[in-house]
């Protein structure tokens, strides 16, 4: 059994999109996103079936037929301890520099040498007092790799 952290992704970009008539016309909006949407209570017949259902089915099939190709991208990997008991200053375990890659998010995790980072973080956890326990002084327990959260920030795709 492999232990992996929770892997998420994040992206930031800027782009413009011409909103068709302020999203008031449902057909124009559907055309903009690739699906023709009929007006309410209006059924368009095409080839003996419901046009909207056929359009959605065709759109889904077109998306499924495309083979997944590895895409080159500029990313930055961040690994953190999501436990609210750990101070924010100690929660960040790894913040990598941005780099160019064609690996997927799971493969990127294996590029990080997590063992020494986790050992150093667990030393801090063992010295951190659990403030939720009021009766006695109790320290935090070590964290496992599967308890961590890894986020891949996608800066750009090529």
HELIX and SHEET records of a PDB file:
HELIX    1   1 UNK A   20  UNK A   23  5                                   4    
HELIX    2   2 UNK A   26  UNK A   33  1                                   8    
HELIX    3   3 UNK A   51  UNK A   65  1                                  15    
HELIX    4   4 UNK A   88  UNK A   91  1                                   4    
HELIX    5   5 UNK A  105  UNK A  111  1                                   7    
HELIX    6   6 UNK A  114  UNK A  127  1                                  14    
HELIX    7   7 UNK A  145  UNK A  147  5                                   3    
SHEET    1   A 4 UNK A   6  UNK A  11  0                                        
SHEET    2   A 4 UNK A 148  UNK A 157  1                                        
SHEET    3   A 4 UNK A  73  UNK A  81 -1                                        
SHEET    4   A 4 UNK A  92  UNK A  95 -1                                        
SHEET    1   B 4 UNK A   6  UNK A  11  0                                        
SHEET    2   B 4 UNK A 148  UNK A 157  1                                        
SHEET    3   B 4 UNK A  73  UNK A  81 -1                                        
SHEET    4   B 4 UNK A  99  UNK A 101 -1                                        
SHEET    1   C 2 UNK A  45  UNK A  46  0                                        
SHEET    2   C 2 UNK A  49  UNK A  50 -1                                        
END                                                                             
